[in-house]
C-alpha cells in the first residue's frame, strides 16, 4: 500500500509543486500520520480516502510523532502538544520528544528518546526507585530510534554503536554491531515483530535479528 502523493499535495494546498518531504510517522487505526510543511497530515488506510491536514499554529513541527495517553503527541519549538483530533493542546512542562512511550507501572508514562529513558507523570520523575530521571545505556552515543520488545526490554538504534539492548528501565544489557554481523553501526529504524524478531533498517539494507533467545547468533563474524 502506498501513499498517493496527489492526495497529500491537495491536503497541503501544494498544487503541482514537488512532493512534500514527509517526516515522522505514526500508524493508527484511522490512518497514517506524518508531518509535512508545518502541518500534521493524516492519510486514511482505505483506498478511497484522501489525506487531511491540520496547520500547526506554534511554529515548525519536529519529528518524531508518538502516541501517549491515547493521543498523538508532537513537538513544537516551545514544548510538546497533544493533538485531540482537531486542535493542538500544550502539555505543561513537557519539552522532550519520545520515539516510543508506554504506561509505567509506577504511574505516568515511560518515554524513550535519543538520550535514553525518562518517566513522565505530570512532571519528570525518577525512572524507578533508586534511579535518576534519565537512564541511558548509550555510553556517549545517540539513539536515532527505539522499540519495545515483548519481554519488556528496550532496543535502541544508534548513530555508531549498532543496536543496544537495555532492560525495562534503560540499563544496558548488550550491544549488537558490525562485529556481530550488522550491515552498519548506524541504524536508521527498528521494529519488533510478533515472533520475537527485531527488524533493523540501514542505509544499505534491512536485517532481522532474533533477540528473544540468549543463543541467537547474528552474522558470521566481523564484516569489512
N, C-alpha and C positions, 0 to 999 in steps of 0.2 A: 504494500500500500504506500502511496506517495502523496505528498502534499502538492495540490495543484497551485502552482505559483500565481496563475492569473487570479485565483480566488484571494490569495494573500495580498496581491497588488491592489485589488479592489477594496479590500478591507482597510488598507493603509492609505488609500487615495493616491496610489503611486502611478496610476495610469500605465503608460508604456515604458516607464523607467526600468533600469536594470533590476533584476530580482533583489529584494532586500536581504541583508545579512541577518539570519535568524540566530539568536543567542539564547542559551538556557533551554531546557525542555523538561516539562512535567507531563506525564500521561495520567489522565483521569478518565472516569467512565464517560464523561461528557465531551472528551476530546483531548487534543494535544495543545499544550500552552507553550508559547515562545515569547521572547521579547524581540522587537524589531522597531528601529527608528523611534525610540521613545514611547512605544506603545506595548501593551500586553496583547498578544494575539492568541485566539483560540481557533483551532481547526477541528471541526467535528469529524468523527470517525465513520459516519455514514457517507456513502459515495455521492449522495445528492446534496450534502451540506455545503455551505460556503463559510469562509472564515469570518470571524468577528474580531474587532479590536477595540481597546479602550485606551485613550490617551492617559499617560501618567503625568499628573499636573505638578510634580515636585522636582522636575529635572530629569536627568538621564537615569534609565533603569540599568542596574548592574546584574549580570548573570552571576550565580545561577538562580533559578526559582526552586522553591521547596515547599512541601506540604508539612503543616504543623497544626495541631489542634483542629483538624478537619477543614483547614482553609489553606489556600495558596498564599505564600509569603514572597515578597520581593524586597530588594534593597534599593533605595534611592540615595542621593548624595548626603542626606542628613539622618539616615536611620532606616529601619525596617518598617514595611507596611503590610497589612493584612488585606487581601482582596476578598470582598464579601460577595462577589458575583456582579457587582455594578460599580462600586467605588473602592478607593484605597484608604484604609484607616491606619494611622500611625500606631505602632506598638511602643508605648513609652519605655524608654531606657534600653531597648534592644537595638544594637548597632551592628552586630556581627552577622554575616551570612551563614548559611548552612548548606552543605552539599546534600545531606540527608538528616532526618530527625526522627526520633521515636519517643513514645512515652517512657518516662523514667520511673522505676518502682518507688523511688523516694519522693516522687511528686514532680510535676512540671515535665520538661522535655529535655532529652539528651540531644545536643546539636553537634554535628561533626563538620569541621571545615578545614581550611588549609593549615591551621595551626594545631589541630588535634581535636579533643573532646571537651565540650562545655556542658553545663546544666543550667537551663533557664526555668525559673519558677517565679514569675513576676519580678525578676531580677536575677543577676548572675549568682549562682550558688556553688559550693564545693561539688565536684563531680561525684564524690562519695565520701562518707566519713573518713577523715584522715588524709584525704587527697585535696589538692589545690583546686582552684576554679578552672584551670586549664590543665589537662593531662595530654602530653604529646609523646608519641612513640617515634617521632620523625628524626630525632638526633641531628637537628640543623637543616634538614631538608624541608621541602614544602609539598603538601598534598595538592594534587590537581583534581581529585575526585575521591569518592569513598563508597563503600557498600556494606550493608549489614549482612552477616552470614546467619544461617538458620540456627546455629548453636549460640548466638549472641555475640560472637566475635565481630570485630570491625576490620575490614580490609581498606587500606589506603593505597591509591595510585599516586606515585610521586614524580618529581621532576628528574631525579637522578639516582634513586635507590630502588627502582622497580616497585614491587608490591610489598607493603609492610602489613603484617597481620598483628592485631592487638587484641587484648581481652576486652570484655564488655565495658570497661572503664577507660580504655585507651592506653593501657600499659603494653609495651612492646613484647611480642612473642617470637616473631620470625620475620626474616627478610627473604624474599624470592627475587633474584635479579638475573642479569645476563649469565652469571656463573652457574645458575641453576637452569638455564635454557631459555630465558625470556628473549624476545626479539629485540628488546631495547630496555634500558633502565628508565626511560621516560614513558609513563603510562598515561595515555590520553583518556581512557574511560574504563569503568568497572561495572559489572552487572552480575549478580548471583542468580543461579538458576535453581529450579526445584529439586534437582538431583544431586545437590551438594557441590556443583561446579561453580567456578568463578571465571567469567569471561573478561578478558583484558584486551583493550584495543591500543594499537600503536600507530605511529605514522607509516609504518611499513607492514602492517598486517594485524591479525587478530589471533588470539590463543584462548584455549580453555584450560584452566588449572583445576585439578581435583584437590580441594583443600579441606575435605571433611574426613580425611584419614591421615594418621601420623606416618603411614607407609607410602603416601603418594610420592611419585618421582616426577620432577619437572625437567624435561630435556635430557640430554645425554652427556652433559659436561659443559665446559666453558665454550663460549662462542667467540669467533674472531670477526 
